[in-house]
Amino acid sequence: MVYPVVVLVRAILAVIGMLLFVVSIFEDMSDSLGGDLPSSIKILVTLSEAMGWAIIPLVILMVIGFVLSLPRGARVRRPAAAEDASFWAAVQEGRNYAVYA
């Protein structure tokens, strides 16, 4: 489940980046040429302007959500001495081997 979350986060960051930087360039180009923007672009410009002042609270909320989503008390422990040989054999073979307390 890690891969879909990583893809979703990167997509959200890409959209935020485009709203913050790319849309403002189109607005400036339209203003310099004296044209009127279509209504769909005006909506994007409004979202871009709103994102400019809302980015700090969004980042804070994302960090708080990430911290709250971490599992409590889950930690990986080192295998007992009797299991060391099988543990290192598994590591050398490239297998995943984790023991949770």
VODORO-255823 format. One line per field, with one value per atom (N, C-alpha, C): residue number from 1; atom name; y, z, x; chain; residue in three letters. Coordinates in Angstrom, 1 decimal, always signed. Last residue first. Example, Ala and Ser with C-alpha at 12.3 -4.5 7.8 and 13.67 -1.06 7.14 Angstrom:
resi <- [2_2_2_1_1_1]
name <- [N_CA_C_N_CA_C]
yy <- [-2.2_-1.1_+0.0_-5.7_-4.5_-3.3]
zz <- [+7.1_+7.1_+7.9_+7.8_+7.8_+7.8]
xx <- [+12.8_+13.7_+12.9_+13.2_+12.3_+13.2]
chain <- [A_A_A_A_A_A]
resn <- [Ser_Ser_Ser_Ala_Ala_Ala]
***
This chain:
resi <- [101_101_101_100_100_100_99_99_99_98_98_98_97_97_97_96_96_96_95_95_95_94_94_94_93_93_93_92_92_92_91_91_91_90_90_90_89_89_89_88_88_88_87_87_87_86_86_86_85_85_85_84_84_84_83_83_83_82_82_82_81_81_81_80_80_80_79_79_79_78_78_78_77_77_77_76_76_76_75_75_75_74_74_74_73_73_73_72_72_72_71_71_71_70_70_70_69_69_69_68_68_68_67_67_67_66_66_66_65_65_65_64_64_64_63_63_63_62_62_62_61_61_61_60_60_60_59_59_59_58_58_58_57_57_57_56_56_56_55_55_55_54_54_54_53_53_53_52_52_52_51_51_51_50_50_50_49_49_49_48_48_48_47_47_47_46_46_46_45_45_45_44_44_44_43_43_43_42_42_42_41_41_41_40_40_40_39_39_39_38_38_38_37_37_37_36_36_36_35_35_35_34_34_34_33_33_33_32_32_32_31_31_31_30_30_30_29_29_29_28_28_28_27_27_27_26_26_26_25_25_25_24_24_24_23_23_23_22_22_22_21_21_21_20_20_20_19_19_19_18_18_18_17_17_17_16_16_16_15_15_15_14_14_14_13_13_13_12_12_12_11_11_11_10_10_10_9_9_9_8_8_8_7_7_7_6_6_6_5_5_5_4_4_4_3_3_3_2_2_2_1_1_1]
name <- [N_CA_C_N_CA_C_N_CA_C_N_CA_C_N_CA_C_N_CA_C_N_CA_C_N_CA_C_N_CA_C_N_CA_C_N_CA_C_N_CA_C_N_CA_C_N_CA_C_N_CA_C_N_CA_C_N_CA_C_N_CA_C_N_CA_C_N_CA_C_N_CA_C_N_CA_C_N_CA_C_N_CA_C_N_CA_C_N_CA_C_N_CA_C_N_CA_C_N_CA_C_N_CA_C_N_CA_C_N_CA_C_N_CA_C_N_CA_C_N_CA_C_N_CA_C_N_CA_C_N_CA_C_N_CA_C_N_CA_C_N_CA_C_N_CA_C_N_CA_C_N_CA_C_N_CA_C_N_CA_C_N_CA_C_N_CA_C_N_CA_C_N_CA_C_N_CA_C_N_CA_C_N_CA_C_N_CA_C_N_CA_C_N_CA_C_N_CA_C_N_CA_C_N_CA_C_N_CA_C_N_CA_C_N_CA_C_N_CA_C_N_CA_C_N_CA_C_N_CA_C_N_CA_C_N_CA_C_N_CA_C_N_CA_C_N_CA_C_N_CA_C_N_CA_C_N_CA_C_N_CA_C_N_CA_C_N_CA_C_N_CA_C_N_CA_C_N_CA_C_N_CA_C_N_CA_C_N_CA_C_N_CA_C_N_CA_C_N_CA_C_N_CA_C_N_CA_C_N_CA_C_N_CA_C_N_CA_C_N_CA_C_N_CA_C_N_CA_C_N_CA_C_N_CA_C_N_CA_C_N_CA_C_N_CA_C_N_CA_C_N_CA_C]
yy <- [-6.4_-6.6_-6.5_-8.1_-6.9_-7.3_-8.8_-9.3_-8.1_-9.3_-8.3_-9.0_-9.7_-10.4_-9.4_-10.4_-9.4_-10.2_-11.7_-11.8_-10.7_-11.8_-10.7_-10.8_-13.5_-14.0_-12.9_-12.0_-12.2_-12.8_-12.2_-10.9_-11.1_-14.9_-14.3_-13.0_-15.1_-15.9_-15.3_-13.5_-13.0_-13.8_-15.1_-13.7_-13.3_-17.5_-17.5_-16.1_-16.5_-17.2_-17.2_-15.4_-14.6_-15.2_-16.9_-16.6_-15.8_-16.9_-18.2_-18.0_-14.2_-14.8_-16.1_-12.7_-13.3_-14.0_-9.9_-11.3_-11.7_-6.6_-7.5_-8.9_-5.3_-5.7_-6.6_-2.4_-3.7_-4.0_-1.3_-1.2_-2.5_+0.4_-0.6_-0.4_+2.4_+1.3_+0.2_+3.4_+3.6_+2.3_+4.4_+3.4_+3.6_+7.6_+6.6_+5.6_+9.5_+8.2_+7.2_+11.7_+11.0_+9.6_+12.6_+12.2_+11.3_+13.2_+12.2_+11.7_+15.3_+14.1_+12.9_+17.2_+16.7_+15.4_+17.6_+17.1_+16.5_+18.7_+17.4_+16.8_+21.0_+20.0_+18.6_+22.4_+22.1_+21.0_+22.7_+21.9_+21.5_+24.3_+23.0_+22.1_+26.7_+25.8_+24.4_+27.4_+27.1_+26.3_+27.8_+26.7_+26.4_+29.8_+28.6_+27.6_+31.8_+32.1_+30.9_+30.4_+31.2_+31.5_+29.3_+28.4_+29.2_+31.5_+31.0_+30.1_+31.8_+32.9_+32.4_+29.3_+29.6_+30.7_+29.7_+28.6_+28.9_+31.8_+32.0_+30.9_+30.5_+31.6_+31.9_+28.6_+28.1_+29.3_+30.3_+29.5_+29.0_+31.4_+32.3_+31.5_+29.1_+29.6_+30.6_+29.0_+27.8_+28.3_+31.4_+31.2_+30.0_+32.8_+32.0_+31.7_+36.2_+34.7_+34.0_+38.6_+38.2_+36.7_+40.4_+39.5_+39.2_+41.8_+42.6_+41.7_+40.8_+40.8_+41.6_+41.0_+41.7_+41.8_+39.2_+40.6_+41.5_+36.8_+37.3_+38.8_+36.6_+36.6_+37.2_+36.4_+37.5_+37.7_+33.9_+35.2_+36.4_+32.2_+32.4_+33.6_+32.4_+32.8_+33.1_+31.3_+32.8_+33.3_+28.7_+29.4_+30.9_+27.9_+27.9_+28.8_+28.1_+28.7_+28.9_+27.0_+28.1_+28.9_+25.0_+26.1_+27.3_+23.4_+24.0_+25.2_+22.6_+23.3_+24.0_+21.2_+22.4_+23.2_+19.1_+20.0_+21.3_+17.9_+18.4_+19.4_+17.0_+18.0_+18.7_+15.1_+16.3_+17.4_+13.3_+13.9_+15.2_+12.5_+13.2_+13.9_+11.2_+12.4_+13.2_+9.1_+10.1_+11.4_+7.7_+8.2_+9.3_+6.9_+7.8_+8.4_+5.3_+6.6_+7.5_+3.2_+4.1_+5.4_+2.2_+2.7_+3.6_+1.1_+2.3_+3.0_-1.2_+0.0_+1.3]
zz <- [+17.7_+19.1_+19.5_+14.7_+15.4_+16.8_+12.6_+13.7_+14.5_+9.2_+10.3_+11.4_+6.3_+7.5_+8.6_+2.9_+3.9_+5.2_+1.3_+1.7_+2.8_+0.4_-0.1_+0.3_+1.4_+0.3_-0.3_+3.6_+2.5_+1.3_+5.2_+4.7_+3.5_+5.8_+5.1_+4.5_+7.3_+6.1_+5.2_+9.5_+8.5_+7.2_+10.6_+10.2_+9.2_+11.2_+10.2_+9.7_+13.2_+12.0_+10.9_+15.2_+14.4_+13.1_+16.8_+15.5_+14.6_+19.2_+18.5_+17.1_+20.0_+19.5_+18.8_+18.6_+19.7_+19.1_+16.4_+16.8_+17.9_+17.5_+17.0_+17.4_+16.6_+17.6_+16.9_+15.6_+15.1_+16.2_+16.8_+16.7_+16.3_+17.6_+16.7_+16.5_+19.2_+19.8_+18.9_+16.8_+18.2_+18.7_+13.5_+14.4_+15.8_+12.2_+12.6_+13.6_+12.0_+11.3_+11.6_+13.2_+13.9_+13.2_+11.4_+12.7_+13.4_+9.2_+9.1_+10.4_+10.3_+9.9_+9.7_+10.7_+11.9_+11.5_+8.0_+9.0_+10.2_+7.0_+6.5_+7.4_+8.5_+8.7_+8.1_+7.5_+8.9_+9.2_+4.8_+5.2_+6.7_+5.2_+4.6_+4.9_+6.2_+7.1_+6.5_+3.9_+5.2_+6.1_+1.8_+1.7_+3.1_+1.6_+2.3_+2.4_+0.0_+1.4_+2.2_-2.5_-2.0_-0.5_-3.0_-2.6_-2.0_-3.9_-2.6_-2.1_-6.4_-5.4_-4.0_-7.6_-7.4_-6.3_-7.7_-6.9_-6.6_-9.5_-8.2_-7.2_-11.7_-11.2_-9.8_-12.2_-11.8_-11.2_-12.9_-11.8_-11.3_-15.3_-14.1_-12.8_-16.9_-16.4_-15.3_-17.3_-16.6_-16.1_-18.6_-17.2_-16.5_-20.3_-20.3_-18.8_-20.0_-19.8_-19.8_-22.5_-21.4_-21.2_-23.2_-23.5_-22.2_-22.9_-22.9_-23.2_-22.6_-24.0_-24.1_-19.9_-20.8_-22.2_-19.0_-18.7_-19.6_-20.0_-20.5_-20.2_-18.6_-20.0_-20.6_-16.0_-16.3_-17.8_-16.2_-15.8_-16.2_-16.7_-17.7_-17.4_-14.2_-15.5_-16.6_-12.5_-12.4_-13.6_-13.2_-13.5_-13.4_-12.3_-13.7_-14.0_-9.3_-10.2_-11.7_-7.9_-7.4_-8.4_-9.5_-9.1_-8.6_-9.7_-10.9_-10.6_-7.0_-7.7_-9.0_-6.7_-5.9_-6.6_-8.6_-8.8_-8.0_-7.3_-8.7_-9.0_-4.9_-4.9_-6.3_-5.9_-5.2_-5.1_-6.9_-7.8_-7.2_-4.6_-5.7_-6.6_-3.2_-2.7_-3.7_-5.0_-4.7_-4.2_-4.9_-6.2_-6.0_-2.2_-2.8_-4.1_-2.2_-1.3_-1.9_-3.9_-4.2_-3.4_-2.3_-3.7_-4.0_+0.1_+0.1_-1.3_+0.0_+0.0_+0.0]
xx <- [+7.8_+7.6_+6.1_+8.4_+7.8_+7.5_+11.0_+10.2_+9.7_+11.7_+11.5_+10.6_+13.0_+12.9_+12.8_+13.0_+12.6_+12.4_+16.0_+14.6_+14.3_+18.6_+17.7_+16.3_+20.4_+19.6_+18.7_+21.3_+22.2_+21.5_+19.0_+19.5_+20.4_+19.0_+17.9_+18.3_+21.3_+21.2_+20.1_+20.7_+21.7_+21.7_+18.6_+18.4_+19.4_+19.9_+18.9_+18.5_+21.6_+22.2_+21.1_+19.9_+20.9_+21.3_+18.3_+17.8_+18.8_+19.7_+19.5_+19.0_+19.6_+20.9_+20.7_+16.6_+17.4_+18.7_+16.4_+16.2_+17.1_+15.5_+16.5_+16.2_+12.3_+13.3_+14.3_+10.6_+11.2_+12.3_+7.4_+8.9_+9.5_+4.6_+5.2_+6.7_+3.6_+4.2_+4.8_+1.2_+1.7_+2.4_+1.8_+1.3_+2.0_+0.8_+1.9_+1.4_-1.1_-1.3_-0.2_-0.2_-1.3_-1.5_+1.7_+2.2_+1.1_+0.0_+1.1_+1.5_-1.5_-2.1_-1.2_+0.5_-0.2_-0.9_+1.2_+2.2_+1.5_-1.2_-0.6_+0.4_-1.4_-2.4_-1.9_+0.8_+0.7_-0.3_+0.1_+1.3_+1.2_-2.2_-2.3_-1.1_-1.2_-2.1_-2.2_+0.4_+1.0_+0.1_-1.4_-0.4_+0.2_-3.2_-3.6_-2.5_-2.3_-2.4_-2.7_-2.2_-1.0_-1.1_-4.7_-3.6_-2.4_-6.0_-6.4_-5.3_-4.7_-4.6_-5.0_-5.6_-4.1_-3.9_-8.3_-7.7_-6.3_-8.3_-8.9_-8.4_-7.3_-6.5_-7.0_-9.3_-7.9_-7.1_-11.3_-11.5_-10.1_-10.2_-10.5_-10.7_-10.3_-9.0_-9.1_-13.0_-12.4_-11.0_-13.6_-14.1_-13.4_-10.8_-12.0_-12.4_-9.5_-9.4_-10.7_-8.9_-9.7_-9.6_-5.8_-6.9_-7.7_-3.5_-4.7_-6.0_-1.0_-1.5_-2.9_-0.7_+0.2_-0.3_-2.7_-2.7_-1.9_-1.7_-3.0_-3.1_+0.6_+0.7_-0.6_-0.4_+0.5_+0.6_-1.7_-2.5_-1.7_+0.4_-0.7_-1.5_+1.7_+2.4_+1.4_-0.1_+0.2_+0.9_+0.0_-1.2_-0.9_+2.6_+2.3_+1.1_+2.6_+3.6_+3.2_+0.5_+1.2_+2.1_-0.5_-1.4_-0.6_+1.7_+1.2_+0.3_+2.0_+3.1_+2.6_-0.4_-0.2_+0.9_+0.1_-1.0_-0.9_+2.3_+2.4_+1.3_+1.2_+2.3_+2.5_-0.6_-1.1_+0.0_+1.3_+0.3_-0.3_+2.6_+3.4_+2.4_+0.5_+1.2_+1.9_-0.1_-1.1_-0.5_+2.4_+1.9_+0.9_+2.4_+3.5_+3.0_+0.1_+0.1_+1.2_+0.8_-0.3_-0.3_+3.1_+3.2_+2.1_+2.1_+3.0_+3.0_+0.8_+0.0_+0.8]
chain <- [A_A_A_A_A_A_A_A_A_A_A_A_A_A_A_A_A_A_A_A_A_A_A_A_A_A_A_A_A_A_A_A_A_A_A_A_A_A_A_A_A_A_A_A_A_A_A_A_A_A_A_A_A_A_A_A_A_A_A_A_A_A_A_A_A_A_A_A_A_A_A_A_A_A_A_A_A_A_A_A_A_A_A_A_A_A_A_A_A_A_A_A_A_A_A_A_A_A_A_A_A_A_A_A_A_A_A_A_A_A_A_A_A_A_A_A_A_A_A_A_A_A_A_A_A_A_A_A_A_A_A_A_A_A_A_A_A_A_A_A_A_A_A_A_A_A_A_A_A_A_A_A_A_A_A_A_A_A_A_A_A_A_A_A_A_A_A_A_A_A_A_A_A_A_A_A_A_A_A_A_A_A_A_A_A_A_A_A_A_A_A_A_A_A_A_A_A_A_A_A_A_A_A_A_A_A_A_A_A_A_A_A_A_A_A_A_A_A_A_A_A_A_A_A_A_A_A_A_A_A_A_A_A_A_A_A_A_A_A_A_A_A_A_A_A_A_A_A_A_A_A_A_A_A_A_A_A_A_A_A_A_A_A_A_A_A_A_A_A_A_A_A_A_A_A_A_A_A_A_A_A_A_A_A_A_A_A_A_A_A_A_A_A_A_A_A_A_A_A_A_A_A_A]
resn <- [Ala_Ala_Ala_Tyr_Tyr_Tyr_Val_Val_Val_Ala_Ala_Ala_Tyr_Tyr_Tyr_Asn_Asn_Asn_Arg_Arg_Arg_Gly_Gly_Gly_Glu_Glu_Glu_Gln_Gln_Gln_Val_Val_Val_Ala_Ala_Ala_Ala_Ala_Ala_Trp_Trp_Trp_Phe_Phe_Phe_Ser_Ser_Ser_Ala_Ala_Ala_Asp_Asp_Asp_Glu_Glu_Glu_Ala_Ala_Ala_Ala_Ala_Ala_Ala_Ala_Ala_Pro_Pro_Pro_Arg_Arg_Arg_Arg_Arg_Arg_Val_Val_Val_Arg_Arg_Arg_Ala_Ala_Ala_Gly_Gly_Gly_Arg_Arg_Arg_Pro_Pro_Pro_Leu_Leu_Leu_Ser_Ser_Ser_Leu_Leu_Leu_Val_Val_Val_Phe_Phe_Phe_Gly_Gly_Gly_Ile_Ile_Ile_Val_Val_Val_Met_Met_Met_Leu_Leu_Leu_Ile_Ile_Ile_Val_Val_Val_Leu_Leu_Leu_Pro_Pro_Pro_Ile_Ile_Ile_Ile_Ile_Ile_Ala_Ala_Ala_Trp_Trp_Trp_Gly_Gly_Gly_Met_Met_Met_Ala_Ala_Ala_Glu_Glu_Glu_Ser_Ser_Ser_Leu_Leu_Leu_Thr_Thr_Thr_Val_Val_Val_Leu_Leu_Leu_Ile_Ile_Ile_Lys_Lys_Lys_Ile_Ile_Ile_Ser_Ser_Ser_Ser_Ser_Ser_Pro_Pro_Pro_Leu_Leu_Leu_Asp_Asp_Asp_Gly_Gly_Gly_Gly_Gly_Gly_Leu_Leu_Leu_Ser_Ser_Ser_Asp_Asp_Asp_Ser_Ser_Ser_Met_Met_Met_Asp_Asp_Asp_Glu_Glu_Glu_Phe_Phe_Phe_Ile_Ile_Ile_Ser_Ser_Ser_Val_Val_Val_Val_Val_Val_Phe_Phe_Phe_Leu_Leu_Leu_Leu_Leu_Leu_Met_Met_Met_Gly_Gly_Gly_Ile_Ile_Ile_Val_Val_Val_Ala_Ala_Ala_Leu_Leu_Leu_Ile_Ile_Ile_Ala_Ala_Ala_Arg_Arg_Arg_Val_Val_Val_Leu_Leu_Leu_Val_Val_Val_Val_Val_Val_Val_Val_Val_Pro_Pro_Pro_Tyr_Tyr_Tyr_Val_Val_Val_Met_Met_Met]
***
